[in-house]
Amino acid sequence: MHLRAIMVASMCGSLLACPAVPVVQVVGPIRDLGDGEPLAGVQVCLLEGDLCVETDGNGDYHFDGVEGQRDIRLTLDFPGYVRGLVPIKLLDSDHQVAPVSLGSDLLTELQAGLLGLPAEPETGQIVFSVSNGIPGDGLNHPDVRLGLMPAAGEGPFYTAVGGLPDREELATTDHGGGVLVNVAPGNYRLVHESLPPNCHLVLGWSEPPEVRVPVQADRVTYSRIECPVTP
């Protein structure tokens, strides 16, 4: 054990009343990217607790008794769909995770065909978006550029009409965010340029404009920030 950890443990045990670690609930919905319908039976695992549950008939999952005030990762697995990885920043209260939409294997193949970039073995993807803060309107913030630090993989490729990546787009559009492909496993920072004011984190770690994200082989990592529209 590290010397500092030994000292803290000793003080907590003998002299101090150390604050308890908050215990929270983590809940959220999983949807089909194509039609927006709930996906029942998705296996959702909390890697930091070695716990797994399945989504119910409404596409919802929930974890009880999760330690708060830390960064966690959820994995998503469902037959016929791309495997997901969701990084979440927990605070000291129950956490409602933003909806996550899983794309089918066929949709991923279509994306690879549009980009002319087949998936490389032992790499992952990052799907990012910059929401306008209005639920259900299907619109995102345009004109935001992204960079990945350290540099890895290929992209970003920004999505256009239909939510599919288009090599001609040079920044985010009203129709979506974008994707980075063939990214080696590791920890990265998504650097957002030209963000509007008052943006906050939805999926990912740390805070905008630089959002930390993990990447695992054969999974899609989801990152999202929200920049509410001002009157």
Secondary structure as the mmCIF struct_conf table of DSSP 4:
data_model
#
loop_
_struct_conf.conf_type_id
_struct_conf.id
_struct_conf.beg_label_comp_id
_struct_conf.beg_label_asym_id
_struct_conf.beg_label_seq_id
_struct_conf.end_label_comp_id
_struct_conf.end_label_asym_id
_struct_conf.end_label_seq_id
HELX_RH_AL_P HELX_RH_AL_P1 LEU A 3 SER A 14
TURN_TY1_P TURN_TY1_P1 LEU A 15 LEU A 15
HELX_LH_PP_P HELX_LH_PP_P1 CYS A 18 PRO A 22
STRN STRN1 VAL A 23 ASP A 32
TURN_TY1_P TURN_TY1_P2 LEU A 33 ASP A 35
STRN STRN2 PRO A 38 PRO A 38
TURN_TY1_P TURN_TY1_P3 ALA A 40 GLY A 41
STRN STRN3 GLN A 43 LEU A 46
TURN_TY1_P TURN_TY1_P4 LEU A 47 ASP A 50
STRN STRN4 LEU A 51 GLU A 54
TURN_TY1_P TURN_TY1_P5 GLY A 57 ASN A 58
BEND BEND1 GLY A 59 GLY A 59
STRN STRN5 ASP A 60 GLU A 67
BEND BEND2 GLN A 69 ARG A 70
STRN STRN6 ASP A 71 ASP A 77
TURN_TY1_P TURN_TY1_P6 PRO A 79 GLY A 80
STRN STRN7 TYR A 81 TYR A 81
STRN STRN8 GLY A 84 LYS A 89
BEND BEND3 ASP A 92 SER A 93
STRN STRN9 HIS A 95 GLN A 96
HELX_LH_PP_P HELX_LH_PP_P2 VAL A 97 PRO A 99
STRN STRN10 VAL A 100 LEU A 102
HELX_LH_PP_P HELX_LH_PP_P3 GLY A 103 GLY A 103
STRN STRN11 SER A 104 SER A 104
HELX_RH_AL_P HELX_RH_AL_P2 ASP A 105 LEU A 115
TURN_TY1_P TURN_TY1_P7 GLY A 116 GLY A 116
HELX_LH_PP_P HELX_LH_PP_P4 PRO A 118 GLU A 120
TURN_TY1_P TURN_TY1_P8 PRO A 121 GLU A 122
STRN STRN12 GLY A 124 SER A 131
BEND BEND4 GLY A 133 GLY A 133
TURN_TY1_P TURN_TY1_P9 PRO A 135 GLY A 136
BEND BEND5 ASP A 137 ASP A 137
STRN STRN13 ASN A 140 ASN A 140
BEND BEND6 ASP A 143 ASP A 143
STRN STRN14 ARG A 145 MET A 149
BEND BEND7 PRO A 150 PRO A 150
BEND BEND8 GLY A 153 GLY A 153
STRN STRN15 GLU A 154 TYR A 158
STRN STRN16 THR A 159 THR A 159
HELX_RH_3T_P HELX_RH_3T_P1 VAL A 161 GLY A 163
STRN STRN17 PRO A 165 PRO A 165
TURN_TY1_P TURN_TY1_P10 ARG A 167 GLU A 168
BEND BEND9 ALA A 171 ALA A 171
STRN STRN18 THR A 173 THR A 173
TURN_TY1_P TURN_TY1_P11 ASP A 174 HIS A 175
STRN STRN19 GLY A 176 GLY A 176
STRN STRN20 GLY A 178 VAL A 183
HELX_LH_PP_P HELX_LH_PP_P5 ALA A 184 ALA A 184
BEND BEND10 PRO A 185 PRO A 185
STRN STRN21 GLY A 186 GLU A 193
BEND BEND11 SER A 194 SER A 194
HELX_LH_PP_P HELX_LH_PP_P6 LEU A 195 PRO A 196
BEND BEND12 PRO A 197 ASN A 198
STRN STRN22 HIS A 200 LEU A 203
BEND BEND13 GLY A 204 GLY A 204
STRN STRN23 TRP A 205 GLU A 207
TURN_TY1_P TURN_TY1_P12 PRO A 208 PRO A 209
STRN STRN24 GLU A 210 VAL A 215
TURN_TY1_P TURN_TY1_P13 ALA A 217 ASP A 218
STRN STRN25 VAL A 220 GLU A 226
HELX_LH_PP_P HELX_LH_PP_P7 PRO A 228 THR A 230
#
